[in-house]
Amino acid sequence: MTARAASADGGALAGLRVLEVGHIISGPFCAHLFADHGAEVIKVEPPAGDDMRRWGGLYKGVGLYWPIIGRGKKSVTLDLRDAEGQAAFRELARTADVVIENFRPGTMERWGLGPEDLHADNPDLVMVRITGYGQTGPLRDRAGFGSIAEAMSGFRHLSGEPDRPPVRVGISIGDALAGTQGFIGALLALLSGHLRTGPRGQVIDVALYEATWMYMESILPEFVKLGKVRGPSGPLLPGIAPSSVYPTSDGRWIVMGANKDTVFSRLAAVMERPEWAAPDGRYATHLLRGEHQLELDAEIARWTRGQTVDELLGVLDKAGVPAGRIYTAPDILGDPHYRARGMVVEVPDPSLDGESVPMPGVVPKLSRTPGTIRRGAPLLGEHNDEILGALRTTSAGRR
C-alpha cells in the first residue's frame, strides 16, 4: 500500500488508490467493489466517456446502471491512444496500488501500459486483467462478452426449460462474477504483498468463462463418472424434492425448499399428509422424493393453489418450512427487511442534478470497518483538476 493515510472510519480499504481503466461491466464492477469499501477509485475514461453512462434503461439521458456501477468513484478523462494520455496514465500508475482493465489481451501493451511497463515504475502495483478467455491459451485473442462466457462455461445450457432454447438470467451475471473474482484476486495479491518481502506486484488474470465455470458444481464428474449430461430443468433440481416454485390462488408464485427429511416431515404435517413422511411412506426419504419428484410437486402445487401468497407463507413460516415469494422490483422496494439491513439506499447522483437513485447497499457487512457509499457516480471528467492537476505538480517537482 502507498503512503496515503487510511482513516479509521473510511472503510476496510481506505488508503488504497485504484485506477480503473475498464469499460462496460466487468472491470467497472470490480472497481465499484473497491469504492464501496473505502478505496479511492479513479475511473480513467476516454473523452467520450464509458458507454455504461448511456446503456440500459435511460432516465434523463443517463443509463440507470451507471449510478450504481459508478458510485463512489472519481472520473478523469485521458485518451490512452495518444502519447500524452499514455504518459499521464503512467504517472498516475506510479501512485496507485491497483490497476483494473478489461480490454482485449495486448491492448495495454500496445499503448506502452502493460504489466512490464507499469511495474518498471511501480514494482508493487497489482494489475487486474479481465478478458473473455484469459491472457493465455488458443482463444486468447478472441473477442469475449459475458454472454458468450456464460455459454462456454455450461451455464447457459442449464438455463431454461427442458426441450426449449437456452435462456439468459436477465442480468449480466458472467461479467459480475468476473469482476468479483478480480476483486478477490487483487485482495489476495495485496495480502500476499504484506506477508512477504520483495516486490509486491502481481498480475491477476481473470477469464470471463472461468469466473462462471467455477460455479458449475458437479456437471463434469457427473459426465465422467456417471455418463450423465446435466440439462436444463426449469424451476427444479433433478432428484432434489420438494425444491421448486409453486402457484398461489392470487396468481403469484412461491419458492419452497423442503427436501431435508426433518423439514419435509413438517411440510407433510401442515398439509395434513403425515403418511408421506412416515417410515414406510411413499416420500419418506430423500431418494424416494427424488424418484417421485414430478408427482410430489404436482401434489404440493394442488395444495398451494388453494391459498393466497400471504396465507401460504404465513402457514409455512409457522411450520418452519423455508419458503418465500418471487420478488420483483416493487416487492424489494417495499420490503422492511431490505430497508432494515440497508440493502435499499438512496444516493444523490450528480448526472441527474443531485436527484436520488435507489440502489443496492454495500455487501458484505463488516463490523469494524463497514463499507459505505461516499458519493454518487461522477460526472465525466469531474476530477480532472483534482487528480491530473496534482499529477502535473508532482511531475514538475520531480523535474
N, C-alpha and C positions, 0 to 999 in steps of 0.2 A: 504494500500500500504506500502511496506517496505521502508526503509530509503534511498534507492538509489535515487539520484537526477534525475529529469526529465529536459532535455534541452528544451529550448523554441521552437527550430525548429525540435525536434525529433519525432513529431507526437503526436496525441492525447493520446496515451497510453505509451509514453516514461516514463521510471521509473518502469514499471511493469516487473516482471520476471515470465515467463510462462514455465512450464515443460510439454512437450508433450511426453507422453508415448504411443501414438497412432500408428496405423498401417493401411496400405492401404489408405482409403479415408476419412471417416467421421471425425475421430479425427484429422488427419493431416490437413484437410481442415479448421476445426475450428481454429487450431493454426496458420495457414497461414494468417487468417484474423487479428489475433493479431499482427503478424510480419509486415504486411502491414501498420499498424497504429502505429508502433514505439515500441512495447513491445520487450523485449529481450526474444526470444523463444529458449529454449534449447530442441532439439529433442533427446530423450533418445532412442537409438536403440540397438537391440541385436547385438552381434559381427558380425553376417552375414549381418546386415543392414535391413532396411524396404524393403519389396518386391516391393514397389512402385518404387524403383530405377531401377527395371528391367521389369516392367509391361508396356503393351501397345506397341505402335509403337516404335521400338528400333532404335537409331541412335548412332553409335559407342559404342554399348552395353548399352546405357542409355535409359530408358523409358522416352518418351518425355513429360509425365505429371509431372515427377519428378522435372524438373527445375521450374515449376510453383508452385506446392504444397509445394516444399521445400524451396522456395526463402525466403531470409531474416532470415533464422534460423541458429542456431549453432547445431553441432552434437557431441554428446558424446556416447560412447558405454559402456553399462553395461549389464551384464547377471542377470536379475531380478529373475532367478530361483535359484541363489545361494546366500548364506548369505552375501558374500562380496558386491555383486551388490545391494542387498536389503538395506544393511546398508548405502551404498553410496547414494542411492536414497533418503532415509530418511533424510540424511544430506542435500542433495540438496533441498528437500521439505521444510526444515526449513527456507530456504532463499527465497522461492517462494511466489507469490501472487495467482497463479492459477496452478492447475494440470489438464491436459486433458488426458483421457484414453478412449479407446473403446474396451476393452476386454469383454468377457462374464461375467455376474454377478458372483461374488465370486472369480474371478481370483486374483484381487488385495488383497483381504482379505487373500487368501491362502499364499501370499507372505509377509504377515505382513505389507501391504501397503494400507489397506482400509482407509476409512474416519476416523474411530475412532483412528487408529494408527497414521495417519498423523496429525490429529487435536490435539492429545496429545502433539505433539512437536510444532505445529503451529496452534493455535486456530483461526487465521484469514484467513486460507487457504480456497480458493474457489476450489471445485473439480467438474469438468465437467465429467460426465459419459454417454457415448453414447453406447447404445446397441440396439439389434433388437427390443425388446419388453418391455424394461424398467427394473427397479430394483425390481418391484413387479408384482403380477399377475400370473395366472396359466401358462403362456407361458414364464415366466421369464428366465428359463434355456435353452430354445431352441436356437439353433444357428440361427442367423439372418443376412441376407445380404440386401443391399439396394434394390435389385430387388424384393426380397420376400416382403419387406416392402411396396414397390410400389403396389404390387398385393393386399396385405391385406388392404391397405388404400382405395382401389377403383380406384386408378389412372390408373392402367393397364387396367381395364375394359373399361375405356373411351378412350383408345388409339387405333387408327387404324380406319378401315372402318367397317361399319355395315356388319354383316354376315360373317366376316372373323376373324381369330385368333387375339387376342390382340397382340400389338406390343410394343416395348420399344422406348423411345425417342432418343436413341443413345448416351446418356451420363448418368453418374451415378447421376441422379437428386435426388434420395432419400437420398444418402449419403451427397450430398452437402447441401440439405435443413436441414438435421440433424446437420451438422457441423455449419451451420449458426444459428440455434436455440441454439446450445451450446454456441456460441459466445454471442448471445443476453442474454442468461441466466446468463453467467458469468459477463457481464457488469451490469446487473440488481443487481446481488449479491454484486458486488464491490460498486455500487452506494448506495445500501441499507446499507452497512457497514459504509459508510461515513455519513449517515443520522441518525444513531442510535448508542447508546452506547453499550458496552459489546463486546463479541467475534463476529468477523465479518464472520467467516467461515460458508459456506453452501455447500450443495451437489446439483448439477444441474443434474437432471435425465432426459435424452433425449432418447426417443424411436424412432427408425427409422420410424416405421409405423405411429406414431403420428405426427412426423415432416412433413410427406407427407399428412396425413389425414386432417390437419388443413387448407390445401389449396383447399379442395374439394368442396368448395362453398355450394350449397343448395341441394346436392343429397339426404341427409337424410330427410329433411322436404318435399321434393317433393314426396318421397315414402310414408311417414307417412300421409301427408295431402292430397295428390293428387293421391296416388296409382300408381305413375309412377316410374319406374326404369330407370334412365338415362343411355343410352348406347352409344357406340362409334358412332361418326357422321362424321368421316373423317375430311375434312378441314373446315367444317362449324359448327356453333352453332345452334341447332334446334330452330326455332322461331325468330332468330335474323338475319335480312337480309336487304340489302346485306352485308355480312361479311364472305368472303371466299377467295379462291385463284382462279385466272383467267388466261387463257393462252394468250400468245402473238404470233405474226407471226414468230418470230425468235426462237421459241422453249423454251422460258423462261416462268416463272410464276410471277405474282404479287399477293400480298395480299392487299385487299382493305376493309376498314371499312366505309360504308356509310349508316348505319342503322338509324342514327338520322334523324328526319324529315328534318331539315334545310340542312343537308349535302346531303341527298338523293335528295332534290329538285335541288341542284347544279349538282349532277351527271345526273339527268334526263335532265337538260338543256344542258349539254355538250354532251350528247348522242343524242340530238335533239329529245327527247321524253318528252316534258314538260307535256303532258297529264297524264303521270304516277303519277305526284305529285300534279295534280290539286285536289281541294277539293272533287270531285266525282271520282277521278282516281282510277284505279284498285289497285295501290300500294300506295295510299295516306297516310296511317297510318302505324305505327309500327306493329299493329296487322294484317293488311291486307298483309303487306310484309311477315310477318311470315307465314301466311296461304298459301301464294303462293310462298314460298321460292325457291323451285326447279325450278319452271317455270321462276321466275325472274332471278335466277342465270344463267340459260341457255341463256336468252336474253342478259344478260351482257357479257357472255362468247363469244357469236357470235360477239359482238362489239369489245371486246378486242383482239380477234384473228386476226383482220384486221390491227393491228398496232404492230410495234416493241416495246420492253420493254421500250426503251428510249423515243420513241414518246409518248407512252401511259402515262408514268409517267410525262412527261412534260405537257401534256394536263390536267391530273388530278391535278397536283400541281397548275397550273394556275387557275383551277376552285375551288381550296380549298377543294379537296376531299382527305382525308388521304389514302395513298397507298405507297407501296414500293416493291422493288424486293425481291425475296427469296435469301438471301445471302449464298454464300459458302465461304470457307476459302480465295480463291483468291480475292473475292469481298471485304471481310473485310480488307485484307492486303493492297489493293489499294484504299480504301475509304478515302478521305481527311478529312471527319468529324471525323472518328475514330482517325486519327492522330492528328487533332487539339485538340481533347479532351484528348489526352494522353491515349487512350484506346488500342493502339498497341505500346508496348515498347520493346526495345531490351535489354536483360540482359545477360551479360557475365556469363557463367556457368563454375565453377571450374571442374566439372566432364567431361567437353568437352574441357579441356585445355584452358579455357577462351573464347571459341567460343560463340558468342552471340546467344540467342534464342528469337524469337519473342513470345510475350505472352500478355494476357490482362493486362491493367493498374489497378490501385487501385480504388476500389469502396467502399463506396461513397466518394464524394469530400467534404472536409471540408475547409472552407475559411481561418481560422486562424491556424489550426493545420493539414495541409494536410498530408495524408499518402504518403509514397514513398517506393520504393523497394531499400533497402540499400545494398543488396548483393545477389549474386546468391545462388542457393541451395548448401549446404555444402558437402564437401567430407565426407565419412564415418569416424567418429571419429576425424574430423578435429580440434575440440576444446577440446579434452581430456586434454591436458596440461593446457590450459587456465582455464577450468571450474573445472576439477577434481583436478588439481594441487592446485588451490586456496582452494578447499574444504579440501584437506589434511592439508594445512597450518592452516586453521581455526580450524579444529578438533584438531590438535596438540596444538594450543593455548588454547583451552578450557580445555585440559587435564592439 
